[in-house]
């Protein structure tokens, strides 16, 4: 097993999709907070939150992946990641679990919606396949 395969991931859901983020890219996971709107911002930017005195931009992972918004539920979470020396919150529908993958395959091509660049690879756990998100690409590199 390579060191990549021993890494831990947070598995999450957005809509019917299950994705994963490397655990070392995550600062913290918090329950949904009241978000202050930012006028005239891009649709995926939902606003900002005050996280213990730090202003954190919050974005919808659904919108970033080309999915429509859905109402928040009790399971909705904000995953706070560190990107280019700042914290960014990603709204996800559900955080499922911490996991590792027995195999990691290179990302496939041909999604047709320009999404193949969003994934480091595809994690395999028994018969389940999960796309591992490439945050630099999703958040605009």
MDTraj code that builds the backbone (N, CA, C; nanometers):
import mdtraj as md
import numpy as np

residues = "UNK UNK UNK UNK UNK UNK UNK UNK UNK UNK UNK UNK UNK UNK UNK UNK UNK UNK UNK UNK UNK UNK UNK UNK UNK UNK UNK UNK UNK UNK UNK UNK UNK UNK UNK UNK UNK UNK UNK UNK UNK UNK UNK UNK UNK UNK UNK UNK UNK UNK UNK UNK UNK UNK UNK UNK UNK UNK UNK UNK UNK UNK UNK UNK UNK UNK UNK UNK UNK UNK UNK UNK UNK UNK UNK UNK UNK UNK UNK UNK UNK UNK UNK UNK UNK UNK UNK UNK UNK UNK UNK UNK UNK UNK UNK UNK UNK UNK UNK UNK UNK UNK UNK UNK UNK UNK UNK UNK UNK UNK UNK UNK UNK UNK UNK UNK UNK UNK UNK UNK UNK UNK UNK UNK UNK UNK UNK UNK UNK UNK UNK UNK UNK UNK UNK UNK UNK UNK UNK UNK UNK".split()
xyz = np.array([
    [0.0834, -0.1189, 0.0000],
    [0.0000, 0.0000, 0.0000],
    [0.0874, 0.1247, 0.0000],
    [0.0554, 0.2190, -0.0858],
    [0.1312, 0.3438, -0.0864],
    [0.0821, 0.4331, 0.0263],
    [0.1606, 0.5382, 0.0564],
    [0.1207, 0.6294, 0.1643],
    [-0.0097, 0.7009, 0.1302],
    [-0.0360, 0.7242, 0.0009],
    [-0.1599, 0.7898, -0.0415],
    [-0.2804, 0.7072, 0.0020],
    [-0.2691, 0.5754, -0.0069],
    [-0.3815, 0.4890, 0.0269],
    [-0.4037, 0.4794, 0.1777],
    [-0.3077, 0.5219, 0.2590],
    [-0.3245, 0.5172, 0.4036],
    [-0.3817, 0.6485, 0.4574],
    [-0.3957, 0.7463, 0.3720],
    [-0.4504, 0.8746, 0.4147],
    [-0.5959, 0.8586, 0.4565],
    [-0.6375, 0.9448, 0.5489],
    [-0.7763, 0.9449, 0.5907],
    [-0.8520, 1.0531, 0.5149],
    [-0.9797, 1.0271, 0.4953],
    [-1.0670, 1.1163, 0.4204],
    [-1.1968, 1.1360, 0.4976],
    [-1.2580, 1.2518, 0.4772],
    [-1.3930, 1.2756, 0.5262],
    [-1.4852, 1.2514, 0.4077],
    [-1.5763, 1.1571, 0.4234],
    [-1.6726, 1.1274, 0.3185],
    [-1.7968, 1.2127, 0.3427],
    [-1.8460, 1.2764, 0.2373],
    [-1.9584, 1.3687, 0.2497],
    [-2.0556, 1.3497, 0.1349],
    [-2.1748, 1.4040, 0.1536],
    [-2.2777, 1.3945, 0.0497],
    [-2.3218, 1.5336, 0.0072],
    [-2.3374, 1.5506, -0.1234],
    [-2.4011, 1.6681, -0.1820],
    [-2.5008, 1.6130, -0.2836],
    [-2.6293, 1.6324, -0.2543],
    [-2.7307, 1.5712, -0.3388],
    [-2.7149, 1.4197, -0.3335],
    [-2.7242, 1.3560, -0.4494],
    [-2.7093, 1.2107, -0.4569],
    [-2.5620, 1.1695, -0.4666],
    [-2.4722, 1.2672, -0.4773],
    [-2.3294, 1.2387, -0.4938],
    [-2.2612, 1.2180, -0.3586],
    [-2.1695, 1.1219, -0.3548],
    [-2.0832, 1.1036, -0.2392],
    [-1.9421, 1.1376, -0.2835],
    [-1.8774, 1.2257, -0.2089],
    [-1.7412, 1.2697, -0.2396],
    [-1.6575, 1.2565, -0.1130],
    [-1.5289, 1.2844, -0.1260],
    [-1.4407, 1.2809, -0.0094],
    [-1.3383, 1.3935, -0.0205],
    [-1.2928, 1.4395, 0.0959],
    [-1.1873, 1.5405, 0.1045],
    [-1.0806, 1.4843, 0.1969],
    [-0.9535, 1.5021, 0.1589],
    [-0.8446, 1.4558, 0.2457],
    [-0.8545, 1.5247, 0.3810],
    [-0.8404, 1.4493, 0.4867],
    [-0.8626, 1.5019, 0.6210],
    [-0.7650, 1.6137, 0.6552],
    [-0.6434, 1.6095, 0.6000],
    [-0.5468, 1.7158, 0.6333],
    [-0.5812, 1.8493, 0.5678],
    [-0.6729, 1.8494, 0.4717],
    [-0.7169, 1.9744, 0.4092],
    [-0.8286, 2.0426, 0.4884],
    [-0.8813, 1.9730, 0.5894],
    [-0.9959, 2.0237, 0.6647],
    [-0.9496, 2.0853, 0.7963],
    [-0.9948, 2.2079, 0.8216],
    [-0.9645, 2.2753, 0.9472],
    [-1.0623, 2.2303, 1.0553],
    [-1.1912, 2.2339, 1.0226],
    [-1.2930, 2.1867, 1.1157],
    [-1.4248, 2.1691, 1.0419],
    [-1.5179, 2.0988, 1.1089],
    [-1.6525, 2.0787, 1.0563],
    [-1.7483, 2.1341, 1.1609],
    [-1.8381, 2.2227, 1.1162],
    [-1.9300, 2.2867, 1.2104],
    [-2.0739, 2.2721, 1.1616],
    [-2.1663, 2.2850, 1.2561],
    [-2.3078, 2.2880, 1.2201],
    [-2.3353, 2.4177, 1.1443],
    [-2.4445, 2.4183, 1.0722],
    [-2.4836, 2.5353, 0.9948],
    [-2.4988, 2.6568, 1.0866],
    [-2.4451, 2.7699, 1.0439],
    [-2.4544, 2.8956, 1.1172],
    [-2.5371, 2.9941, 1.0357],
    [-2.5727, 3.1036, 1.0979],
    [-2.6383, 3.2126, 1.0271],
    [-2.5336, 3.2778, 0.9358],
    [-2.5651, 3.2878, 0.8083],
    [-2.4712, 3.3400, 0.7086],
    [-2.5135, 3.4808, 0.6692],
    [-2.4186, 3.5743, 0.6733],
    [-2.4425, 3.7117, 0.6299],
    [-2.4205, 3.7203, 0.4800],
    [-2.5218, 3.7634, 0.4096],
    [-2.5179, 3.7719, 0.2639],
    [-2.4154, 3.8754, 0.2178],
    [-2.3542, 3.8494, 0.1025],
    [-2.2648, 3.9459, 0.0377],
    [-2.3325, 3.9872, -0.0927],
    [-2.3793, 4.1107, -0.1011],
    [-2.4493, 4.1535, -0.2233],
    [-2.3580, 4.1457, -0.3465],
    [-2.4180, 4.1134, -0.4590],
    [-2.3519, 4.1120, -0.5906],
    [-2.2400, 4.0084, -0.6012],
    [-2.2404, 3.9059, -0.5158],
    [-2.1376, 3.8018, -0.5251],
    [-2.1837, 3.6914, -0.6202],
    [-2.0913, 3.6054, -0.6571],
    [-2.1230, 3.4925, -0.7451],
    [-2.2233, 3.4003, -0.6760],
    [-2.3046, 3.3258, -0.7516],
    [-2.4099, 3.2423, -0.6912],
    [-2.3577, 3.1381, -0.5918],
    [-2.2384, 3.0850, -0.6149],
    [-2.1857, 2.9824, -0.5236],
    [-2.1391, 3.0401, -0.3898],
    [-2.1177, 3.1717, -0.3837],
    [-2.0778, 3.2353, -0.2575],
    [-2.2048, 3.2699, -0.1805],
    [-2.2219, 3.2051, -0.0675],
    [-2.3448, 3.2230, 0.0107],
    [-2.3324, 3.3357, 0.1114],
    [-2.2103, 3.3807, 0.1408],
    [-2.1903, 3.4906, 0.2339],
    [-2.0720, 3.4641, 0.3246],
    [-2.0770, 3.5238, 0.4435],
    [-1.9685, 3.5077, 0.5402],
    [-2.0271, 3.4727, 0.6770],
    [-1.9436, 3.4071, 0.7582],
    [-1.9797, 3.3775, 0.8970],
    [-1.8667, 3.4254, 0.9867],
    [-1.9006, 3.4511, 1.1116],
    [-1.8008, 3.4866, 1.2116],
    [-1.7674, 3.3585, 1.2870],
    [-1.6461, 3.3093, 1.2665],
    [-1.6016, 3.1857, 1.3304],
    [-1.4966, 3.2208, 1.4352],
    [-1.5421, 3.2369, 1.5588],
    [-1.4537, 3.2728, 1.6701],
    [-1.3665, 3.3938, 1.6371],
    [-1.4288, 3.4988, 1.5843],
    [-1.3592, 3.6237, 1.5570],
    [-1.2984, 3.6336, 1.4189],
    [-1.3015, 3.5255, 1.3399],
    [-1.2502, 3.5301, 1.2021],
    [-1.3682, 3.5310, 1.1058],
    [-1.3600, 3.6176, 1.0066],
    [-1.4625, 3.6213, 0.9031],
    [-1.4257, 3.5164, 0.7984],
    [-1.5180, 3.4226, 0.7754],
    [-1.4933, 3.3107, 0.6839],
    [-1.5961, 3.3159, 0.5715],
    [-1.5476, 3.3161, 0.4477],
    [-1.6344, 3.3097, 0.3297],
    [-1.6946, 3.1693, 0.3226],
    [-1.8254, 3.1625, 0.2953],
    [-1.8936, 3.0337, 0.2875],
    [-1.9468, 3.0149, 0.1457],
    [-1.9147, 2.8975, 0.0879],
    [-1.9559, 2.8662, -0.0486],
    [-2.0375, 2.7373, -0.0495],
    [-2.1243, 2.7249, -0.1475],
    [-2.2057, 2.6043, -0.1627],
    [-2.1304, 2.5038, -0.2492],
    [-2.0980, 2.3872, -0.1922],
    [-2.0326, 2.2834, -0.2720],
    [-2.1270, 2.2337, -0.3812],
    [-2.2565, 2.2345, -0.3535],
    [-2.3550, 2.1975, -0.4564],
    [-2.3377, 2.2874, -0.5793],
    [-2.3366, 2.4194, -0.5581],
    [-2.3227, 2.5137, -0.6696],
    [-2.1886, 2.4980, -0.7392],
    [-2.0815, 2.4779, -0.6616],
    [-1.9487, 2.4613, -0.7209],
    [-1.9421, 2.3384, -0.8113],
    [-2.0218, 2.2366, -0.7791],
    [-2.0252, 2.1148, -0.8599],
    [-2.1369, 2.1167, -0.9642],
    [-2.2022, 2.2326, -0.9799],
    [-2.3035, 2.2471, -1.0841],
    [-2.4406, 2.1947, -1.0471],
    [-2.4705, 2.1834, -0.9179],
    [-2.6013, 2.1351, -0.8724],
    [-2.6841, 2.2523, -0.8205],
    [-2.8167, 2.2417, -0.8289],
    [-2.9025, 2.3490, -0.7749],
    [-2.9044, 2.3459, -0.6219],
    [-2.9380, 2.4594, -0.5621],
    [-2.9508, 2.4676, -0.4172],
    [-3.0673, 2.3834, -0.3681],
    [-3.0566, 2.3380, -0.2454],
    [-3.1645, 2.2692, -0.1745],
    [-3.1737, 2.3336, -0.0374],
    [-3.2890, 2.3275, 0.0270],
    [-3.2991, 2.3826, 0.1627],
    [-3.2065, 2.3082, 0.2594],
    [-3.1559, 2.3813, 0.3586],
    [-3.0719, 2.3189, 0.4607],
    [-3.1555, 2.2233, 0.5443],
    [-3.0895, 2.1203, 0.5977],
    [-3.1544, 2.0248, 0.6874],
    [-3.0752, 2.0203, 0.8173],
    [-3.1185, 1.9384, 0.9101],
    [-3.0440, 1.9229, 1.0362],
    [-2.9064, 1.8611, 1.0124],
    [-2.8894, 1.7912, 0.9009],
    [-2.7612, 1.7268, 0.8706],
    [-2.6648, 1.8193, 0.7960],
    [-2.7126, 1.9348, 0.7483],
    [-2.6275, 2.0265, 0.6724],
    [-2.5103, 2.0725, 0.7591],
    [-2.3906, 2.0730, 0.7009],
    [-2.2701, 2.1127, 0.7727],
    [-2.1879, 2.2085, 0.6879],
    [-2.1005, 2.2821, 0.7563],
    [-2.0005, 2.3653, 0.6887],
    [-1.8660, 2.3017, 0.7165],
    [-1.7974, 2.2621, 0.6108],
    [-1.6616, 2.2083, 0.6235],
    [-1.5671, 2.3247, 0.5984],
    [-1.4896, 2.3623, 0.7007],
    [-1.3970, 2.4746, 0.6892],
    [-1.2618, 2.4189, 0.6449],
    [-1.2160, 2.4662, 0.5287],
    [-1.0880, 2.4222, 0.4729],
    [-0.9927, 2.5413, 0.4656],
    [-0.8646, 2.5122, 0.4634],
    [-0.7643, 2.6173, 0.4464],
    [-0.7231, 2.6160, 0.2998],
    [-0.7396, 2.7317, 0.2343],
    [-0.7071, 2.7426, 0.0917],
    [-0.6328, 2.8741, 0.0694],
    [-0.5111, 2.8650, 0.0209],
    [-0.4277, 2.9823, -0.0074],
    [-0.4259, 3.0788, 0.1108],
    [-0.3890, 3.0284, 0.2276],
    [-0.3719, 3.1069, 0.3507],
    [-0.4988, 3.1741, 0.4018],
    [-0.6154, 3.1256, 0.3639],
    [-0.7384, 3.1753, 0.4239],
    [-0.8331, 3.0578, 0.4448],
    [-0.9300, 3.0773, 0.5334],
    [-1.0287, 2.9738, 0.5605],
    [-1.1509, 2.9968, 0.4743],
    [-1.2033, 2.8876, 0.4185],
    [-1.3237, 2.8922, 0.3362],
    [-1.4163, 2.7823, 0.3862],
    [-1.5435, 2.8166, 0.4034],
    [-1.6424, 2.7179, 0.4445],
    [-1.7144, 2.6622, 0.3231],
    [-1.7304, 2.5311, 0.3195],
    [-1.8036, 2.4644, 0.2125],
    [-1.9294, 2.4026, 0.2711],
    [-2.0450, 2.4433, 0.2226],
    [-2.1708, 2.3871, 0.2706],
    [-2.1926, 2.2526, 0.2021],
    [-2.2140, 2.1489, 0.2828],
    [-2.2431, 2.0149, 0.2310],
    [-2.3731, 1.9660, 0.2938],
    [-2.4399, 1.8737, 0.2264],
    [-2.5670, 1.8226, 0.2766],
    [-2.5498, 1.7335, 0.3998],
    [-2.4392, 1.6594, 0.4030],
    [-2.4175, 1.5655, 0.5123],
    [-2.2705, 1.5258, 0.5164],
    [-2.2182, 1.5110, 0.6370],
    [-2.0859, 1.4516, 0.6561],
    [-2.1115, 1.3086, 0.6998],
    [-2.0590, 1.2128, 0.6240],
    [-2.0905, 1.0724, 0.6489],
    [-1.9976, 1.0061, 0.7497],
    [-1.8654, 1.0119, 0.7227],
    [-1.7724, 0.9401, 0.8100],
    [-1.6286, 0.9737, 0.7741],
    [-1.5384, 0.9331, 0.8639],
    [-1.3944, 0.9348, 0.8363],
    [-1.3613, 0.7972, 0.7814],
    [-1.2829, 0.7921, 0.6742],
    [-1.2563, 0.6630, 0.6116],
    [-1.1197, 0.6605, 0.5445],
    [-1.0776, 0.5435, 0.5037],
    [-0.9618, 0.5243, 0.4171],
    [-1.0100, 0.4411, 0.2989],
    [-0.9309, 0.4375, 0.1932],
    [-0.9697, 0.3613, 0.0750],
    [-0.8659, 0.2550, 0.0468],
    [-0.9140, 0.1356, 0.0104],
    [-0.8234, 0.0245, -0.0186],
    [-0.7452, 0.0497, -0.1474],
    [-0.8079, 0.1188, -0.2412],
    [-0.7410, 0.1547, -0.3668],
    [-0.7844, 0.2943, -0.4081],
    [-0.6921, 0.3653, -0.4741],
    [-0.7265, 0.4958, -0.5310],
    [-0.6889, 0.4915, -0.6789],
    [-0.7890, 0.5095, -0.7624],
    [-0.7716, 0.5041, -0.9071],
    [-0.7578, 0.6456, -0.9616],
    [-0.6882, 0.6626, -1.0738],
    [-0.6823, 0.7961, -1.1343],
    [-0.8223, 0.8400, -1.1760],
    [-0.8458, 0.9724, -1.1804],
    [-0.9796, 1.0192, -1.2191],
    [-1.0105, 0.9803, -1.3627],
    [-1.1364, 0.9496, -1.3879],
    [-1.1773, 0.9161, -1.5236],
    [-1.2035, 1.0443, -1.6011],
    [-1.2002, 1.0328, -1.7312],
    [-1.2265, 1.1491, -1.8165],
    [-1.3640, 1.1349, -1.8794],
    [-1.4151, 1.2449, -1.9302],
    [-1.5364, 1.2397, -2.0096],
    [-1.6648, 1.2551, -1.9316],
    [-1.6638, 1.3285, -1.8217],
    [-1.7899, 1.3555, -1.7521],
    [-1.8822, 1.4388, -1.8397],
    [-1.8229, 1.5138, -1.9337],
    [-1.9036, 1.5922, -2.0257],
    [-1.9462, 1.7260, -1.9689],
    [-1.9273, 1.7465, -1.8390],
    [-1.9669, 1.8739, -1.7796],
    [-1.8463, 1.9449, -1.7212],
    [-1.7285, 1.9120, -1.7722],
    [-1.6052, 1.9781, -1.7298],
    [-1.5733, 1.9552, -1.5826],
    [-1.6126, 1.8393, -1.5285],
    [-1.5921, 1.8132, -1.3869],
    [-1.4734, 1.7225, -1.3597],
    [-1.4125, 1.6645, -1.4632],
    [-1.3045, 1.5704, -1.4354],
    [-1.1867, 1.6353, -1.3638],
    [-1.1656, 1.7661, -1.3832],
    [-1.0578, 1.8364, -1.3150],
    [-1.0829, 1.8560, -1.1668],
    [-1.2032, 1.8275, -1.1197],
    [-1.2386, 1.8475, -0.9797],
    [-1.1920, 1.7343, -0.8895],
    [-1.1405, 1.6243, -0.9465],
    [-1.1093, 1.5069, -0.8663],
    [-0.9620, 1.4670, -0.8733],
    [-0.9037, 1.4381, -0.7540],
    [-0.7682, 1.3808, -0.7464],
    [-0.7707, 1.2389, -0.7990],
    [-0.8781, 1.1690, -0.7674],
    [-0.8901, 1.0289, -0.8033],
    [-1.0218, 0.9746, -0.7530],
    [-1.0344, 0.8440, -0.7654],
    [-1.1555, 0.7756, -0.7212],
    [-1.1145, 0.6717, -0.6178],
    [-1.1646, 0.6886, -0.4956],
    [-1.1349, 0.5942, -0.3887],
    [-1.2279, 0.4750, -0.3965],
    [-1.1710, 0.3559, -0.3737],
    [-1.2514, 0.2341, -0.3768],
    [-1.2498, 0.1697, -0.2393],
    [-1.3686, 0.1366, -0.1930],
    [-1.3848, 0.0702, -0.0640],
    [-1.4853, -0.0422, -0.0869],
    [-1.4364, -0.1636, -0.0904],
    [-1.5169, -0.2805, -0.1296],
    [-1.5759, -0.2539, -0.2673],
    [-1.7096, -0.2490, -0.2799],
    [-1.7671, -0.2260, -0.4136],
    [-1.8131, -0.0818, -0.4344],
    [-1.7762, 0.0067, -0.3428],
    [-1.8195, 0.1469, -0.3497],
    [-1.7067, 0.2345, -0.4048],
    [-1.7407, 0.3280, -0.4951],
    [-1.6450, 0.4224, -0.5520],
    [-1.6827, 0.5636, -0.5113],
    [-1.5828, 0.6426, -0.4691],
    [-1.6077, 0.7785, -0.4211],
    [-1.5051, 0.8729, -0.4827],
    [-1.5516, 0.9836, -0.5414],
    [-1.4615, 1.0830, -0.5991],
    [-1.3929, 1.1638, -0.4898],
    [-1.2603, 1.1741, -0.4974],
    [-1.1825, 1.2516, -0.4009],
    [-1.1614, 1.3911, -0.4598],
    [-1.2172, 1.4916, -0.3926],
    [-1.2188, 1.6276, -0.4457],
    [-1.0810, 1.6928, -0.4442],
    [-1.0550, 1.7709, -0.5474],
    [-0.9333, 1.8499, -0.5608],
    [-0.9713, 1.9950, -0.5294],
    [-0.9501, 2.0361, -0.4046],
    [-0.9969, 2.1673, -0.3594],
    [-0.9371, 2.2836, -0.4379],
    [-0.8096, 2.2747, -0.4752],
    [-0.7480, 2.3843, -0.5511],
    [-0.8259, 2.4109, -0.6797],
    [-0.8692, 2.3052, -0.7451],
    [-0.9420, 2.3200, -0.8706],
    [-1.0841, 2.3717, -0.8467],
    [-1.1503, 2.3180, -0.7465],
    [-1.2882, 2.3578, -0.7175],
    [-1.2962, 2.5027, -0.6725],
    [-1.1994, 2.5440, -0.5889],
    [-1.2021, 2.6786, -0.5323],
    [-1.1289, 2.7808, -0.6186],
    [-1.0888, 2.7398, -0.7364],
    [-1.0308, 2.8360, -0.8289],
    [-0.8814, 2.8538, -0.8161],
    [-0.8147, 2.7438, -0.7840],
    [-0.6746, 2.7288, -0.7850],
    [-0.5798, 2.8218, -0.7400],
])
top = md.Topology()
chain = top.add_chain()
for i, resn in enumerate(residues, 1):
    res = top.add_residue(resn, chain, resSeq=i)
    for name in ("N", "CA", "C"):
        top.add_atom(name, md.element.get_by_symbol(name[0]), res)
traj = md.Trajectory(xyz[None], top)
